[in-house]
Amino acid sequence: MFGNYLIGLREGLEASLVVCILIAYLVKTDRRDALKPVWIGIGVAVGVALAFGAGLEFGSQELTFEAQELLGGSLSIVAVVLVTWMVFWMRRTARHLKDELHDRLDAALQVGTGALVATAFLAVGREGLETALFVWASVRASSDGTYAPLTGVLLGLLTAVLLGWLFYRGALRINLAKFFTWTGGMLVVVAAGVLAYGVHDLQEARFLDGLANKAFDVSATIPPDSWYGTLLKGVFNFQPDPTVLQVTVWALYLVPTLALFLAPIGSGPSVRVKRQKATDEKAEAEASAETA
């Protein structure tokens, strides 16, 4: 449940921050007339994400067992690729996210209502689709026959909405770069479990071999239905009897990805800072030419 809560919190908070930045900028610049199209774009993005998630869940139920496993395994791998790209992207751009969104919103304000709707839809929609896919894959991987995985996701999303509101009201301030670094690292661990489960699905679909080739079996020591077995499955998608291929893929993904993610990165200037610097340099050059 904790792993799914983390997914809901992390993904939901990104979307909440995007919404807060867009709304706060319009209010601060006295462009309240643009709030309606922005909210329309946000609403459409949320609706598309929910429809996508529902399509994954109910559409897969009509398939045969092997087709379900093939679809589930394939989408789990796609979800891991997307969430890995997302955590690296957010870590690199978290401190400059506000400037980039402000630039996009300024450009949309000059074009008109349709551009505002599109800007809000694209800013939130990408987060929504990624969240729907990864949540579906993670809940499927950590499902224990109860509603605990889905409950964890919903609690995470609700927490994210609350934090986003507190950010907007100025009642809460945290170092977002550090927050996304820590949660991103934990999300990489969760993603490794989802990837291993996706490989197992592909083996059950007979797309990959080695289903009977077990790396180890600690089912007697860590029963899947025990409280600690359930805890390990909920947090790390732990499986007591993984195949050799699952363990290999898990290790090959987790070790280098986590090492690269936690490695120090530079703090380059934001897009707006770069643009302002270029403008200043151009003005200085023109002034020098006039006085020459």
C-alpha positions as CSV (number, residue, x, y, z in Angstrom):
1,M,0.0,0.0,0.0
2,F,2.9,2.4,0.8
3,G,4.3,2.0,-2.7
4,N,1.0,2.9,-4.3
5,Y,0.6,5.8,-1.8
6,L,4.0,7.1,-2.9
7,I,3.0,6.9,-6.6
8,G,-0.3,8.8,-5.9
9,L,1.6,11.4,-3.8
10,R,4.5,11.9,-6.2
11,E,2.5,12.0,-9.5
12,G,-0.4,13.9,-8.0
13,L,1.8,16.5,-6.4
14,E,3.5,17.2,-9.8
15,A,0.1,17.8,-11.4
16,S,-1.1,19.9,-8.4
17,L,2.0,22.1,-8.6
18,V,1.5,22.7,-12.3
19,V,-2.1,23.8,-11.6
20,C,-1.1,26.0,-8.7
21,I,1.6,27.7,-10.8
22,L,-0.7,28.3,-13.7
23,I,-3.6,29.7,-11.5
24,A,-1.3,31.8,-9.3
25,Y,0.4,33.4,-12.2
26,L,-2.9,34.5,-13.8
27,V,-4.2,35.9,-10.5
28,K,-0.9,37.7,-9.8
29,T,-0.8,39.3,-13.3
30,D,-4.5,40.3,-13.0
31,R,-5.6,38.0,-15.9
32,R,-8.5,36.4,-14.1
33,D,-10.4,36.4,-17.4
34,A,-8.1,33.6,-18.5
35,L,-8.9,31.3,-15.5
36,K,-11.9,29.7,-17.1
37,P,-10.2,28.3,-20.2
38,V,-7.3,27.1,-18.0
39,W,-9.7,25.3,-15.8
40,I,-11.4,23.8,-18.8
41,G,-8.1,22.5,-20.1
42,I,-7.3,21.0,-16.6
43,G,-10.8,19.4,-16.4
44,V,-10.4,17.8,-19.9
45,A,-7.0,16.5,-19.0
46,V,-8.3,14.9,-15.8
47,G,-11.2,13.4,-17.7
48,V,-8.9,11.9,-20.4
49,A,-6.6,10.4,-17.7
50,L,-9.6,8.8,-15.9
51,A,-11.0,7.5,-19.2
52,F,-7.6,6.1,-20.1
53,G,-7.3,4.3,-16.7
54,A,-10.8,2.9,-17.0
55,G,-10.1,1.7,-20.5
56,L,-7.0,-0.2,-19.3
57,E,-8.9,-1.8,-16.4
58,F,-12.1,-2.8,-18.1
59,G,-10.8,-3.4,-21.6
60,S,-8.2,-5.9,-20.4
61,Q,-10.9,-8.0,-18.7
62,E,-12.4,-9.1,-22.1
63,L,-9.1,-10.7,-23.1
64,T,-7.9,-14.3,-22.7
65,F,-5.5,-15.0,-19.8
66,E,-2.4,-15.1,-22.0
67,A,-3.5,-11.9,-23.8
68,Q,-4.1,-10.2,-20.4
69,E,-0.6,-11.2,-19.2
70,L,1.0,-10.1,-22.5
71,L,-0.8,-6.7,-22.3
72,G,-0.1,-6.3,-18.6
73,G,3.6,-7.1,-19.0
74,S,4.1,-4.9,-22.0
75,L,2.3,-1.9,-20.4
76,S,4.2,-2.4,-17.1
77,I,7.5,-2.0,-19.0
78,V,6.2,1.0,-20.9
79,A,5.1,2.5,-17.5
80,V,8.5,1.9,-16.0
81,V,10.2,3.6,-19.0
82,L,7.8,6.6,-18.7
83,V,8.2,7.0,-14.9
84,T,12.0,6.7,-15.1
85,W,12.1,9.5,-17.7
86,M,9.7,11.5,-15.6
87,V,11.8,11.3,-12.3
88,F,15.0,12.3,-14.1
89,W,13.2,15.1,-16.0
90,M,11.6,16.5,-12.8
91,R,14.8,16.3,-10.8
92,R,16.6,18.3,-13.5
93,T,13.9,20.9,-14.0
94,A,12.1,21.1,-10.6
95,R,13.8,24.4,-9.7
96,H,13.0,26.0,-13.1
97,L,9.5,24.6,-13.5
98,K,7.8,27.8,-12.6
99,D,9.7,29.9,-15.1
100,E,9.1,27.4,-17.9
101,L,5.3,27.3,-17.3
102,H,5.2,31.1,-17.0
103,D,6.8,31.4,-20.4
104,R,4.3,28.9,-22.0
105,L,1.4,30.8,-20.4
106,D,2.7,34.2,-21.6
107,A,2.8,32.8,-25.2
108,A,-0.7,31.3,-24.9
109,L,-2.1,34.6,-23.5
110,Q,-1.0,36.3,-26.7
111,V,-2.7,33.8,-28.9
112,G,-6.1,33.4,-27.3
113,T,-8.5,31.2,-25.5
114,G,-7.9,28.0,-27.5
115,A,-4.1,28.3,-26.7
116,L,-4.8,28.7,-23.0
117,V,-7.0,25.5,-23.0
118,A,-4.3,23.6,-24.9
119,T,-1.5,24.8,-22.6
120,A,-3.4,23.7,-19.5
121,F,-4.4,20.4,-21.1
122,L,-0.9,19.6,-22.2
123,A,0.7,20.6,-18.9
124,V,-1.7,18.5,-16.8
125,G,-2.6,15.8,-19.4
126,R,0.9,14.4,-19.7
127,E,1.1,14.0,-15.9
128,G,-2.4,12.5,-15.9
129,L,-1.7,9.9,-18.6
130,E,1.6,8.9,-17.0
131,T,-0.1,8.6,-13.6
132,A,-3.0,6.5,-14.9
133,L,-0.6,4.0,-16.7
134,F,1.8,3.6,-13.8
135,V,-0.9,3.4,-11.2
136,W,-2.6,0.7,-13.2
137,A,0.6,-1.3,-13.6
138,S,1.6,-0.8,-10.0
139,V,-1.8,-1.7,-8.6
140,R,-1.9,-4.8,-10.8
141,A,1.6,-5.8,-9.6
142,S,0.9,-5.3,-5.9
143,S,-2.7,-6.6,-5.9
144,D,-3.4,-8.9,-2.9
145,G,-7.0,-9.5,-3.5
146,T,-8.1,-6.4,-1.5
147,Y,-8.7,-2.7,-2.3
148,A,-5.5,-1.7,-0.3
149,P,-3.4,-0.9,-3.4
150,L,-6.1,1.3,-4.9
151,T,-6.8,2.9,-1.5
152,G,-3.1,3.8,-1.2
153,V,-3.2,5.5,-4.6
154,L,-6.3,7.5,-3.7
155,L,-4.9,8.6,-0.3
156,G,-1.7,9.7,-2.1
157,L,-3.7,11.7,-4.6
158,L,-5.8,13.3,-1.9
159,T,-2.6,14.2,0.1
160,A,-1.1,15.7,-3.1
161,V,-4.2,17.9,-3.7
162,L,-4.1,19.1,0.0
163,L,-0.4,19.9,-0.3
164,G,-1.0,21.7,-3.6
165,W,-3.7,23.8,-2.0
166,L,-1.4,24.6,1.0
167,F,1.4,25.7,-1.5
168,Y,-1.1,27.9,-3.3
169,R,-2.2,29.5,0.0
170,G,1.4,30.0,1.1
171,A,0.8,27.9,4.2
172,L,3.5,25.4,3.3
173,R,7.0,25.7,1.9
174,I,9.4,22.9,1.3
175,N,12.5,22.4,-0.8
176,L,10.9,20.9,-4.0
177,A,14.2,19.9,-5.5
178,K,15.1,17.7,-2.4
179,F,11.5,16.4,-2.2
180,F,11.5,15.2,-5.7
181,T,15.0,13.7,-5.3
182,W,14.0,11.6,-2.3
183,T,10.6,10.6,-3.6
184,G,12.1,9.9,-7.1
185,G,14.7,7.6,-5.6
186,M,11.9,5.6,-3.8
187,L,9.9,5.6,-6.9
188,V,12.8,4.0,-8.8
189,V,12.7,1.2,-6.3
190,V,9.0,0.8,-6.8
191,A,9.5,0.9,-10.6
192,A,12.0,-1.9,-10.3
193,G,9.4,-4.1,-8.7
194,V,6.9,-3.3,-11.4
195,L,9.4,-4.1,-14.1
196,A,10.1,-7.5,-12.5
197,Y,6.4,-8.2,-12.3
198,G,6.0,-7.2,-15.9
199,V,8.7,-9.7,-16.9
200,H,6.8,-12.4,-15.0
201,D,3.6,-11.5,-16.9
202,L,5.4,-11.9,-20.2
203,Q,6.8,-15.3,-19.0
204,E,3.2,-16.4,-18.0
205,A,2.1,-15.3,-21.5
206,R,4.8,-17.6,-22.9
207,F,6.3,-14.6,-24.6
208,L,9.5,-15.1,-22.6
209,D,11.0,-18.4,-21.4
210,G,12.2,-19.4,-18.0
211,L,9.0,-19.4,-16.0
212,A,10.0,-22.6,-14.1
213,N,13.6,-21.5,-13.6
214,K,13.4,-20.0,-10.1
215,A,16.1,-17.9,-8.6
216,F,15.1,-18.8,-5.1
217,D,11.9,-19.7,-3.1
218,V,11.4,-18.3,0.4
219,S,7.7,-18.8,0.5
220,A,8.1,-20.9,3.6
221,T,10.1,-18.2,5.4
222,I,8.1,-15.2,4.0
223,P,4.5,-16.4,3.3
224,P,2.8,-14.1,0.8
225,D,-0.3,-14.0,3.0
226,S,1.6,-13.0,6.2
227,W,1.7,-9.4,7.4
228,Y,5.3,-8.9,6.6
229,G,4.9,-10.7,3.2
230,T,2.0,-8.3,2.4
231,L,4.1,-5.3,3.6
232,L,7.1,-6.3,1.4
233,K,4.8,-6.8,-1.6
234,G,3.0,-3.5,-1.0
235,V,6.2,-1.5,-0.7
236,F,8.7,-3.3,-3.0
237,N,6.4,-5.6,-5.1
238,F,8.4,-8.4,-3.5
239,Q,7.8,-11.9,-4.8
240,P,9.0,-14.9,-2.6
241,D,9.7,-17.1,-5.6
242,P,10.9,-14.9,-8.6
243,T,12.5,-16.4,-11.7
244,V,16.1,-15.9,-12.6
245,L,15.1,-13.5,-15.4
246,Q,13.1,-11.4,-13.0
247,V,15.9,-11.0,-10.5
248,T,18.4,-10.3,-13.3
249,V,16.2,-7.6,-14.9
250,W,15.4,-6.1,-11.5
251,A,19.1,-5.7,-10.6
252,L,20.1,-4.5,-14.1
253,Y,17.5,-1.7,-13.8
254,L,17.7,-0.7,-10.2
255,V,21.5,-0.5,-9.6
256,P,22.5,1.7,-12.5
257,T,19.3,3.8,-12.6
258,L,19.5,4.6,-8.9
259,A,23.2,5.4,-9.1
260,L,22.6,7.8,-12.0
261,F,19.6,9.4,-10.3
262,L,21.4,10.1,-7.1
263,A,24.6,11.4,-8.8
264,P,25.1,15.2,-8.3
265,I,23.8,17.4,-11.1
266,G,24.6,20.9,-12.1
267,S,22.3,23.8,-11.4
268,G,22.2,25.6,-14.8
269,P,20.2,28.8,-15.4
270,S,16.5,28.6,-16.2
271,V,15.0,29.3,-19.6
272,R,13.9,32.7,-18.5
273,V,17.3,33.6,-17.1
274,K,19.0,32.5,-20.3
275,R,16.6,34.5,-22.4
276,Q,17.0,37.6,-20.3
277,K,20.8,37.3,-20.5
278,A,20.7,37.0,-24.3
279,T,18.4,40.1,-24.4
280,D,20.8,42.1,-22.2
281,E,23.8,41.1,-24.3
282,K,22.0,42.1,-27.5
283,A,21.1,45.5,-26.0
284,E,24.6,46.1,-24.8
285,A,25.9,45.2,-28.3
286,E,23.5,47.6,-30.0
287,A,24.4,50.4,-27.5
288,S,28.1,49.9,-28.2
289,A,27.5,50.1,-32.0
290,E,25.5,53.3,-31.6
291,T,28.2,55.0,-29.6
292,A,31.0,53.8,-31.8
